[in-house]
């Protein structure tokens, strides 16, 4: 047997709570009326008085009396007869009235039942429709679909349902963020594992190749010198590539300490940017101290600066700005280079995505991995011909989470 819908069950429950008490009260009132009214009429008492009065009158008439006595007896006899007639009329009315009152009670019960059904139907709609809608929302959340925007609800319901909708929207956003984070973590884990394997496979033959190239360089005849130089350059490039793969294949490691990002930015900019590039380092707010690995942070910033140099073709301006506010420290690197197209901007953080000839596409992926492992996040803003700004955002040392990067 199919179970009735929630709305139907709710309607029957509410209607029963209104109908059953009304039925019981109506039947009780009608029965009590039918029993009490005849007793209130005193018809039986009047019949007894009439019978005893008639007997007294007959006894008085059998004895001789005065004319005044006969007159009084006749008058009393007439009044008794009139009283008995009135009592019988009242009993007739009472019998008819009980049936009328019973009918009125049933009519009142029908009216109350109708009103109760309307109220029950309204309440069931006010409760069941929002609940049905929210059940549908849970199915959409399970499928990963977007929830309706505020104001697009099919039915409003009580204010508590509005609060529940907002909580479900917040929960859906959190679940979607967690789902994306889990997927991203799985992707990065797969990328890191493949990078470790590639680095391992490259390093094994590279070591003897580098030794062989060094040996050939000292013994090669002049006509093969160019060939040896090509081997040396390509093996050096492969070695750098292997280092990049190895670096991406593992999380930042080393001692954890307080790192002043402003000082780190100045040192790294001086060491990385060529003289042909105009450099600017500015600070805003403070403090600028984060908790993390100095070397890993320096490598990440170096990758960002090298990309800025490439974007400006080593002739533009690269500015660094360190901002400390609201428990967060932001390190922003802006260049006035060629910029990045909008369709490629969202993918610059993905591994193996590059626009450089011979690049591995791991530079910014390593940057993101380093920042995320320090509890931070990355942002990018760019437009073709207007330059690019890369922002590395970290929790300040005082606001850093208890879980330190491995």
VEXSEBA-346455 format. One record per residue (C-alpha): residue number from 1; residue in three letters; x, z, y. Coordinates in steps of 0.1 Angstrom, whole numbers, plus 5000, padded with zeros to 4 digits. Layout:
% VEXSEBA-346455
     i    aa   east     up   north
   NUM   ALA      X      Z       Y
...
***
This chain:
% VEXSEBA-346455
     i    aa   east     up   north
     1   UNK   5000   5000    5000
     2   UNK   5014   4990    5034
     3   UNK   5020   5018    5058
     4   UNK   5001   5014    5091
     5   UNK   5021   5007    5122
     6   UNK   5033   5036    5143
     7   UNK   5009   5027    5171
     8   UNK   4980   5028    5146
     9   UNK   4990   5061    5131
    10   UNK   4995   5076    5166
    11   UNK   4960   5063    5177
    12   UNK   4943   5078    5146
    13   UNK   4960   5111    5151
    14   UNK   4951   5114    5188
    15   UNK   4915   5102    5181
    16   UNK   4911   5127    5153
    17   UNK   4923   5156    5176
    18   UNK   4895   5146    5200
    19   UNK   4868   5135    5177
    20   UNK   4868   5162    5150
    21   UNK   4865   5192    5175
    22   UNK   4837   5173    5193
    23   UNK   4818   5167    5160
    24   UNK   4822   5203    5149
    25   UNK   4811   5217    5183
    26   UNK   4781   5193    5185
    27   UNK   4769   5202    5150
    28   UNK   4773   5239    5156
    29   UNK   4755   5237    5189
    30   UNK   4726   5218    5175
    31   UNK   4722   5241    5145
    32   UNK   4724   5272    5166
    33   UNK   4698   5257    5190
    34   UNK   4674   5250    5161
    35   UNK   4677   5286    5149
    36   UNK   4677   5305    5181
    37   UNK   4650   5288    5201
    38   UNK   4622   5296    5176
    39   UNK   4632   5332    5178
    40   UNK   4633   5332    5215
    41   UNK   4597   5318    5215
    42   UNK   4583   5350    5199
    43   UNK   4555   5331    5182
    44   UNK   4555   5354    5152
    45   UNK   4552   5385    5173
    46   UNK   4523   5370    5192
    47   UNK   4505   5362    5160
    48   UNK   4509   5398    5148
    49   UNK   4496   5410    5182
    50   UNK   4466   5387    5180
    51   UNK   4457   5398    5144
    52   UNK   4459   5435    5153
    53   UNK   4440   5429    5185
    54   UNK   4412   5411    5167
    55   UNK   4410   5439    5141
    56   UNK   4407   5465    5169
    57   UNK   4380   5445    5186
    58   UNK   4359   5442    5155
    59   UNK   4362   5480    5149
    60   UNK   4352   5487    5185
    61   UNK   4322   5465    5183
    62   UNK   4309   5481    5151
    63   UNK   4306   5513    5171
    64   UNK   4281   5515    5199
    65   UNK   4296   5516    5233
    66   UNK   4290   5512    5270
    67   UNK   4285   5478    5286
    68   UNK   4319   5482    5305
    69   UNK   4336   5487    5271
    70   UNK   4320   5455    5257
    71   UNK   4331   5436    5288
    72   UNK   4367   5448    5285
    73   UNK   4368   5439    5248
    74   UNK   4355   5404    5255
    75   UNK   4381   5399    5282
    76   UNK   4409   5412    5259
    77   UNK   4397   5389    5231
    78   UNK   4399   5359    5254
    79   UNK   4434   5368    5266
    80   UNK   4446   5372    5230
    81   UNK   4432   5338    5221
    82   UNK   4448   5322    5252
    83   UNK   4481   5339    5243
    84   UNK   4479   5327    5207
    85   UNK   4473   5291    5219
    86   UNK   4502   5292    5243
    87   UNK   4525   5306    5216
    88   UNK   4515   5278    5192
    89   UNK   4521   5252    5220
    90   UNK   4555   5267    5226
    91   UNK   4564   5266    5189
    92   UNK   4554   5229    5188
    93   UNK   4576   5222    5218
    94   UNK   4605   5242    5203
    95   UNK   4603   5221    5171
    96   UNK   4603   5189    5190
    97   UNK   4630   5201    5214
    98   UNK   4654   5210    5186
    99   UNK   4653   5174    5174
   100   UNK   4658   5161    5210
   101   UNK   4687   5185    5215
   102   UNK   4703   5173    5182
   103   UNK   4700   5137    5194
   104   UNK   4714   5146    5228
   105   UNK   4743   5164    5210
   106   UNK   4750   5133    5190
   107   UNK   4749   5112    5221
   108   UNK   4773   5135    5239
   109   UNK   4796   5134    5208
   110   UNK   4795   5096    5209
   111   UNK   4804   5096    5246
   112   UNK   4832   5121    5241
   113   UNK   4845   5100    5211
   114   UNK   4845   5069    5232
   115   UNK   4864   5085    5260
   116   UNK   4887   5101    5235
   117   UNK   4894   5067    5218
   118   UNK   4901   5051    5252
   119   UNK   4925   5080    5261
   120   UNK   4941   5079    5226
   121   UNK   4945   5041    5229
   122   UNK   4962   5044    5263
   123   UNK   4985   5072    5252
   124   UNK   4994   5053    5220
   125   UNK   5002   5022    5240
   126   UNK   5023   5043    5265
   127   UNK   5043   5057    5236
   128   UNK   5044   5030    5210
   129   UNK   5052   5000    5231
   130   UNK   5084   5015    5247
   131   UNK   5094   5028    5213
   132   UNK   5089   4994    5197
   133   UNK   5110   4978    5225
   134   UNK   5138   5004    5220
   135   UNK   5138   4997    5183
   136   UNK   5143   4961    5191
   137   UNK   5171   4971    5214
   138   UNK   5189   4988    5185
   139   UNK   5187   4956    5165
   140   UNK   5202   4937    5194
   141   UNK   5229   4962    5197
   142   UNK   5236   4959    5160
   143   UNK   5239   4921    5164
   144   UNK   5261   4925    5194
   145   UNK   5236   4908    5217
   146   UNK   5232   4917    5254
   147   UNK   5203   4941    5264
   148   UNK   5178   4931    5291
   149   UNK   5189   4938    5326
   150   UNK   5173   4967    5345
   151   UNK   5138   4957    5356
   152   UNK   5133   4932    5328
   153   UNK   5117   4957    5304
   154   UNK   5085   4945    5288
   155   UNK   5068   4979    5294
   156   UNK   5078   5009    5315
   157   UNK   5062   5039    5298
   158   UNK   5070   5074    5308
   159   UNK   5100   5082    5330
   160   UNK   5118   5096    5300
   161   UNK   5119   5062    5285
   162   UNK   5137   5049    5316
   163   UNK   5164   5075    5311
   164   UNK   5166   5066    5274
   165   UNK   5170   5029    5283
   166   UNK   5198   5037    5307
   167   UNK   5215   5058    5280
   168   UNK   5212   5030    5255
   169   UNK   5226   5005    5280
   170   UNK   5256   5028    5285
   171   UNK   5260   5032    5247
   172   UNK   5258   4994    5242
   173   UNK   5285   4989    5268
   174   UNK   5307   5015    5251
   175   UNK   5301   5001    5217
   176   UNK   5309   4966    5228
   177   UNK   5340   4978    5245
   178   UNK   5350   4997    5213
   179   UNK   5342   4966    5192
   180   UNK   5364   4944    5215
   181   UNK   5391   4970    5214
   182   UNK   5390   4971    5176
   183   UNK   5391   4933    5173
   184   UNK   5419   4931    5198
   185   UNK   5439   4958    5180
   186   UNK   5434   4940    5147
   187   UNK   5446   4907    5163
   188   UNK   5476   4923    5179
   189   UNK   5485   4940    5146
   190   UNK   5484   4907    5128
   191   UNK   5504   4890    5156
   192   UNK   5530   4918    5155
   193   UNK   5533   4916    5117
   194   UNK   5538   4878    5119
   195   UNK   5564   4883    5147
   196   UNK   5583   4908    5127
   197   UNK   5584   4884    5098
   198   UNK   5595   4855    5120
   199   UNK   5622   4877    5136
   200   UNK   5635   4887    5102
   201   UNK   5636   4851    5089
   202   UNK   5654   4839    5121
   203   UNK   5680   4867    5122
   204   UNK   5692   4862    5086
   205   UNK   5705   4827    5090
   206   UNK   5714   4831    5127
   207   UNK   5742   4856    5121
   208   UNK   5763   4832    5099
   209   UNK   5754   4803    5121
   210   UNK   5768   4821    5152
   211   UNK   5800   4829    5134
   212   UNK   5803   4793    5122
   213   UNK   5798   4780    5158
   214   UNK   5824   4804    5171
   215   UNK   5849   4792    5144
   216   UNK   5841   4755    5151
   217   UNK   5846   4760    5189
   218   UNK   5883   4769    5184
   219   UNK   5890   4742    5158
   220   UNK   5867   4713    5167
   221   UNK   5883   4680    5178
   222   UNK   5874   4667    5213
   223   UNK   5850   4641    5201
   224   UNK   5828   4668    5184
   225   UNK   5830   4693    5212
   226   UNK   5796   4683    5227
   227   UNK   5780   4687    5193
   228   UNK   5794   4722    5190
   229   UNK   5781   4730    5225
   230   UNK   5746   4718    5214
   231   UNK   5748   4740    5183
   232   UNK   5759   4770    5204
   233   UNK   5731   4765    5230
   234   UNK   5704   4761    5204
   235   UNK   5716   4790    5183
   236   UNK   5717   4811    5214
   237   UNK   5681   4801    5222
   238   UNK   5670   4809    5187
   239   UNK   5687   4843    5189
   240   UNK   5668   4851    5221
   241   UNK   5636   4839    5205
   242   UNK   5643   4862    5175
   243   UNK   5648   4891    5199
   244   UNK   5615   4884    5216
   245   UNK   5597   4883    5183
   246   UNK   5614   4915    5172
   247   UNK   5605   4932    5205
   248   UNK   5569   4921    5202
   249   UNK   5567   4931    5166
   250   UNK   5572   4968    5174
   251   UNK   5557   4993    5199
   252   UNK   5580   5007    5226
   253   UNK   5602   5033    5212
   254   UNK   5627   5058    5226
   255   UNK   5627   5091    5244
   256   UNK   5597   5099    5266
   257   UNK   5603   5111    5301
   258   UNK   5590   5111    5337
   259   UNK   5597   5077    5352
   260   UNK   5594   5070    5390
   261   UNK   5579   5035    5391
   262   UNK   5590   5030    5427
   263   UNK   5627   5036    5418
   264   UNK   5623   5015    5387
   265   UNK   5609   4986    5407
   266   UNK   5638   4987    5432
   267   UNK   5664   4988    5405
   268   UNK   5648   4961    5383
   269   UNK   5642   4938    5413
   270   UNK   5678   4940    5424
   271   UNK   5691   4933    5389
   272   UNK   5666   4905    5380
   273   UNK   5658   4885    5411
   274   UNK   5684   4859    5422
   275   UNK   5697   4858    5458
   276   UNK   5677   4827    5465
   277   UNK   5644   4846    5461
   278   UNK   5632   4868    5490
   279   UNK   5622   4901    5476
   280   UNK   5601   4929    5491
   281   UNK   5594   4964    5477
   282   UNK   5567   4985    5494
   283   UNK   5551   5018    5485
   284   UNK   5517   5031    5493
   285   UNK   5504   5066    5487
   286   UNK   5521   5086    5459
   287   UNK   5533   5101    5437
   288   UNK   5545   5072    5416
   289   UNK   5557   5091    5385
   290   UNK   5544   5081    5350
   291   UNK   5552   5094    5316
   292   UNK   5568   5069    5293
   293   UNK   5599   5051    5280
   294   UNK   5622   5039    5308
   295   UNK   5638   5010    5289
   296   UNK   5604   4996    5277
   297   UNK   5589   4998    5312
   298   UNK   5620   4981    5326
   299   UNK   5618   4953    5301
   300   UNK   5581   4947    5308
   301   UNK   5588   4946    5346
   302   UNK   5617   4922    5340
   303   UNK   5594   4898    5321
   304   UNK   5570   4898    5350
   305   UNK   5597   4892    5376
   306   UNK   5613   4864    5356
   307   UNK   5579   4847    5354
   308   UNK   5576   4850    5392
   309   UNK   5610   4835    5396
   310   UNK   5600   4805    5374
   311   UNK   5567   4801    5394
   312   UNK   5586   4799    5427
   313   UNK   5614   4778    5412
   314   UNK   5638   4805    5424
   315   UNK   5632   4797    5461
   316   UNK   5601   4816    5471
   317   UNK   5592   4852    5479
   318   UNK   5585   4879    5453
   319   UNK   5569   4911    5466
   320   UNK   5565   4944    5447
   321   UNK   5540   4970    5458
   322   UNK   5537   5004    5442
   323   UNK   5504   5023    5449
   324   UNK   5496   5058    5439
   325   UNK   5460   5069    5442
   326   UNK   5433   5089    5423
   327   UNK   5456   5098    5394
   328   UNK   5467   5062    5388
   329   UNK   5499   5043    5397
   330   UNK   5497   5005    5402
   331   UNK   5527   4983    5402
   332   UNK   5517   4949    5416
   333   UNK   5541   4919    5416
   334   UNK   5530   4890    5438
   335   UNK   5547   4856    5441
   336   UNK   5540   4825    5463
   337   UNK   5545   4801    5435
   338   UNK   5524   4773    5420
   339   UNK   5497   4797    5406
   340   UNK   5478   4796    5374
   341   UNK   5446   4775    5367
   342   UNK   5414   4796    5362
   343   UNK   5409   4783    5327
   344   UNK   5444   4795    5317
   345   UNK   5444   4828    5336
   346   UNK   5423   4847    5310
   347   UNK   5447   4837    5282
   348   UNK   5480   4846    5298
   349   UNK   5481   4879    5280
   350   UNK   5476   4864    5245
   351   UNK   5506   4860    5222
   352   UNK   5521   4825    5218
   353   UNK   5504   4812    5249
   354   UNK   5529   4796    5273
   355   UNK   5532   4767    5298
   356   UNK   5570   4767    5297
   357   UNK   5590   4742    5278
   358   UNK   5607   4760    5250
   359   UNK   5590   4793    5257
   360   UNK   5576   4816    5230
   361   UNK   5546   4828    5249
   362   UNK   5555   4864    5242
   363   UNK   5566   4876    5276
   364   UNK   5533   4887    5291
   365   UNK   5521   4898    5256
   366   UNK   5550   4922    5254
   367   UNK   5542   4934    5289
   368   UNK   5505   4941    5280
   369   UNK   5515   4958    5248
   370   UNK   5540   4980    5266
   371   UNK   5515   4990    5294
   372   UNK   5486   4996    5269
   373   UNK   5509   5018    5247
   374   UNK   5515   5039    5279
   375   UNK   5477   5044    5283
   376   UNK   5474   5018    5311
   377   UNK   5459   4984    5317
   378   UNK   5469   4950    5331
   379   UNK   5452   4927    5356
   380   UNK   5460   4892    5369
   381   UNK   5448   4873    5400
   382   UNK   5459   4838    5407
   383   UNK   5449   4804    5421
   384   UNK   5467   4771    5420
   385   UNK   5489   4767    5450
   386   UNK   5482   4803    5462
   387   UNK   5506   4823    5440
   388   UNK   5499   4849    5414
   389   UNK   5496   4887    5414
   390   UNK   5502   4907    5382
   391   UNK   5491   4944    5383
   392   UNK   5504   4970    5359
   393   UNK   5482   5001    5361
   394   UNK   5493   5035    5346
   395   UNK   5480   5070    5346
   396   UNK   5501   5092    5367
   397   UNK   5522   5118    5349
   398   UNK   5499   5147    5359
   399   UNK   5468   5127    5347
   400   UNK   5484   5112    5316
   401   UNK   5467   5118    5283
   402   UNK   5481   5142    5258
   403   UNK   5488   5114    5234
   404   UNK   5522   5100    5242
   405   UNK   5533   5065    5232
   406   UNK   5552   5063    5200
***
